[in-house]
Amino acid sequence: MKIEHISNEIDTKKYLHQIGVDSGGVSVLSAKMKLEFFHIKDLHVGAANILKQDALSIGADLAVPKGTILAEHPRVNAILIATRRQLQKLAKKELAQPFGLKELAKEIENFLHVKRFKSVKIMGIINANSDSFYSQSRFKADEATAKIESMISDGADIIDIGALSSRPNAQEISEDEEFERISPIIDSIYENKIFNYAKFSVDSYAPKVVEYALSLGFSIVNDIRGLEDDKICELVASYKAQAIIMHMQNRPHNMQENPQYDSILTDISNFFTKRIEKAKSFGVEDIVLDVGVGFGKSLEHNLMLIKHLEHFEKFSLPLLVGASRKSLINQISSSNVEDRLPGTIALHVEAIKNGASIIRVHDVKEHLQALNVLNALKTIGV
């Protein structure tokens, strides 16, 4: 007999097939091979006691504070621990329970119906300005085309082009100045028919810039203001473009002045819920969500968002993460912007493991290699 302790990040269905489990058993057993955790905040103490008993009855559990059984506090925080199979049973039980447990049951059911996007796309960054935080991403029109072609050759699926710096403390420029910076690059892409080789995204919230880019073949609008402007919604809808809704607290010039949240995951979820509803009301259907790493967040906020990115899978929309060479890496391990590639790849690999399906990067070739290695690790057999 040989006993081997294997990773809990395996492709469970593949392993079960390899040992000869029948097809029906594969689905049942794979659902038992991963624990899921839900942090439930401000739970009615009566609900906590009901949920604890219901969880135990199906082999799951609920971690609660000491004194919960005696109702020492009217409301408590708790952690639900269960497999997907157990969650299916628990959701049915809680639909008939009081104290807000019906709402919890619906959240669990939403989670169980989420389907993760299998492929990961690489979005390369081109900045048509002189003040972006990473100097090597800045390009003038005559340089940009060559760099874009190089990025596509290196493996970029999407090229994201912006002319307005959104780094911390950045000052806004006029819509006309932004247009003057970016329009020559848009013209060059159109004239050279580079659209045949990749998708193009315009990183802007200025209607004049967005409309010009969409009219010349761009198919994605990357809006750091998250479709705040109705005119952007109208343009995206009229061109049937994809909208990237990003979360940002405040504005670039003041977003890093002591950012605060009641609960980072819940607060951003609520923001996305409202903006998705707004987008759809204008007829925007193709939506990507970006949690906005570095945009009005502390180091802890940023790491929380990447570590718990699965929370946002409940929207069943692609998730974008852009942590490329950002200053949070310097807060973890002292480094200047030129030396942050290893930290960038570490953050993006973690984001992909947790549900990211688009990563926005300065270094395309290096990320493609990391993705290839990650995919090889996922598919390795017993």
N, C-alpha and C positions, 0 to 999 in steps of 0.2 A: 504494500500500500504506500502511495506517495501523496502527501498533503501539501498543496501550494496555496499560499495566501495571495489572492489576485486583487487588482485595483477595483475600487467601486465605481470607476469611471469607464468601465468597459461597455462595449456594444452588447447589451445583455441578450438581445434576440439572436445575434450571431453566435454567441457562446452556447446558447441553449440548443440551437440547430446543430452545432458542431458535436455536441455530446449525444445527439440522437433523440431529443425530445420531440414528440409529435406536434404538429402545427397548432392544434388547439391548446396544448399545454404551454407552448411558447408564450402566447399572449397572457395567459393567467400568471405564469411564473415570473415573466419579465416585470409585471406590475408589482410584484412582491419584492423585487430586488433593489428598490430604491426608496429611501425614506424622504418624505417631504415635510417641511417645517413652515408653520404659519405663526407669525407673531401677532397676537390679537390684543389690541390696546383698548383700555377703557371698557372692559366687558362687565356687564351686570353680574354681581356675585351669584345671583340665582342661576343665571345662564352658565356661569363657570362650573357650578356644581352639577348641573344637568349634563353639560358637555363632557365633563370629566367621566361621569358614569357611562354615558353613551359611548365614549371613546374606548374605555376599558372593556366594555361588553363585546367589542369587535376586535380586540387585540391591539388597539392604538392607545395613545395616552395624551393627557393634557398636563403640562407643567404649570402649577399655580402657586401663588405665594402662601406661606404659612398662615394659617388662620382663615383660609377661604371657606373651609367646611363649616366654620362657626359664624361665617358672615361678619367677620370683624371689620371689614371695609366694604362699603356699598359697591365699589367698582374696583376691578383688578386688571392687571395685564397677565397674559398667559401665552404659552407656546404649545401649539398643537403638533403632535408627532405622529405621522401615519404614512402608510404606503398608499399608492394610488388606488389600489383595490379597496383598502379600508376607507379611503376618502369617499369613494362611490357609495358605500353603505352608510357612512356617517351623514352625507348630504341628504339622503332620503329620510333619515331619522330626524334631522334638525328642521326639516321643512314644516313639521307639525309642532315645534316647540316654541315657547314664548320668549320674552326678554331679548328680542332681536336676533335670535338664532336662525330664523328663517332667512334673514339677510346674509348671514354667514354661509348658510347652505347654498345660496345662489352664487356667492363668490367662489365657493369650492367647485361648484358645477362649471362655472366659467373657466376656472383653472384647468379642470379635467378635459375641457374641449379645445384647449389651445394646441395648435400644431406648430412646432418650431420650423422656421425656414432652414432648409438643409444647406443651401449653398451660401458662401460668404463672398461678398463683392468688395473689391478694393477701390476706394475713391482717392485719386491723386489730387494734391493741392497746388494750385497756381495762384499767386497773388500779384495783381497788377497795381502794386503800390510801392511806396518807398519806406513804409513804416510798420510793416508786419513784423511780429516779434522774431521770426526766424528769417534771417537775411537771404538764405539760400532758396527760399520759396518765392522771392520777389523777381518779377520778370517784366521787361518792356515788350512791346508788341513784336519787335524783330527777333527777340530771343524766345518768346513764349511758344511759338509754333514748334521749334526744334525740341524744346523741353517736353511739350505735350506728346509729340510723336515718340520721344524716348520713354516717357511714362507708359504709354500704350504698349510699346514694345516690351517693357519690363513686366507687364501684366495688369495694368490698371483697367478696370471695367468702366469706371466713371472718372471724368475729369471735372473738378469743381473749381470755378474761376471767380475770384472776387477782387474788387478794387478798393474796398473800404476796410481798413484794419479794425478788427474787433478785439484786439488785445486789451488787457486791463489798463485803464487810464487813457485809452485812445479817445481822441476827439473826433466828432463827426465832420464830414465834409459835405458840400452841397451836392445835390443830385446831378447837376450839370458837370461838376468836376469828376464825380464818379463815372459818369457816362464817357467823358473824354479819356479817362484812363483805360476803360475796359473795351470800348467799342472797336478800337483797332484790332484787338485780339479776337473778338467775335467775328469781325470781318475776315480775318486771316483764316480762321477755322472754316468759315463758310466757303471762302474762295478755294481753299485747298481740299475741300470735301472730306475733312477728317472725321465727320460724323459717321462715315461708313465703318469706322474701326472702334468706336467707343461712344458711350452716352455722355452728354455734357450737362453740367449743372451750373446755374448762375447763383453765386453767393451774394444775395442782395435783398433789400426790402424796399428799394426805390422803384416805383412803378415804371418810370422812363427806362431804366436799365433792364428791368425784368421783361418788359414788353419787347424791347429791341432784341434781347437774347432769344426769347421764344419765337419771334418772327423769323429768326435766322437759324432755326433748327435745334436750339437747346430744348431739352425735354424735362428738366428738373429745376425746381426753384428751391434753393436752400435758404430759408428765411430764419435768421437768428431771432427775430421778433415773433416767431410762431404764428404767422398769419394774423397779426394784430390789425393790419390795414385791410379794409374791405376791398380796396382796389386790387391788391395782390390776389386776394381770393377770386375776384372776378377774372383776372388775367389767367390764373392757373386753370380755372374751370373752362374758360373759352378756348384755350389751347390744348385742353385735355392732358395737361402736364402732371408730373408727380410733384407733390409738395412735401418738403421736409420741415416738420414742425419742431423747432428747437425750444427748449425751456431756458430762459435767462431771467435772473432776478435783477431788476433795475436796468441800467444801461452800462455799456463798457466803461465810461468814465468814472462810474462810482460803484460798479457791481461787486468789487472786492472789499468794500468798506464794511467789514463785520457782517457778512451774510448770515441771516437767521431763518430757521424754519421750525414750525411746531413739530413736524415729522417729515423728513425729507422725501421718503417714498410716497406717503399719502398726499403731501402737498403737490408734488409734481404730477401724481396720478390725477388729482382733481383738475390741475391745469390742462393736462392732455384731454381729459373728458370734455371740457368746455370747448377747447379749440378744435377737436375732432368734430364735435356737433356743429360748430360754426362752419368749418370747412365743408361739411356735407350739405349744409343749408344753402351753400353757394353752388353746389354741384361738383365739388372736388371729391373724387373717389379714391385716387391713388395717393396714399399717404404713408410717409415714413416718420418715425418718432426719434428724436435726438434728446437725450436727457441733459445735454449742455454741460459736459465736463469742463470745469474752469470758468463757467459763466455765472458768477454770483454764488460760488460755493467755496467752503473751506476745504482743507485737505481731507478731513474726516467725511464731509459730505460727498466729495468726489469718489473716495474709495468705497463708501457705502453704495453709491449708485452702480459702480462697476461690479462689486461683489454680489449685490442683490438685484442685478438687472432682470432676472427672471420675473420679478414682480410685475414688470411692464409688458410681459408676454400676454397678459390677460386681454390686451387690446387686439391681439391677433394681427398686428401690423409689424412690418420690418423695423428693427431697431438699429440705429446708427450710433456709433461711439467714435469720438474724435479726441484722443488724448495725446496726439502726436507732439512730442518734444515740449509739452506744457510745463509750467513752473511747478506743478505739484510734484513732479519727479525730483526737482531740486530740493523740495521740502523733505523728501524722504532720504535722498542721497545727494549731497552737495555736488552740483555740476552746472556747467554753463550749457546753453542751448545746443551747442554743437556736439556735446557728449551725451545726449539724452536718448539716443536710439535704443540701447538695451532696455532702459526703463520703459520706453514707449512700447516696444514689442511685448514686454511682460504684461503691461496693462491691457493691450489689445488682445493677447491670447486669453487672458482671464475673461475679458468681455465676451469673446467668441464662445468660450465654454459656457457662459451664462446667458447666451441667447442673441448676441449681436450678429446681424447678418450683413452689415456694412461697416467697414472701418475707414475712417478718413485720415490719410497719412501723407507725410512728406516723402517718405522713403518706400517706394513701391516694390522694387526688386527684393529688398530685404524682408518685407512683409509677405511677399509671395512665397519665399523660401520657408518662412515660419509657418505659413498656412499649409504648405505641402508636408512639412514634418508633422504638424498637428494632425492632419488627415491620415498620415501613415500610422500614427500612434492609435488613432480611433479604430482603424480597420485591422490591426494586428490580431491574430488568432491565439488560441490557447497553446 
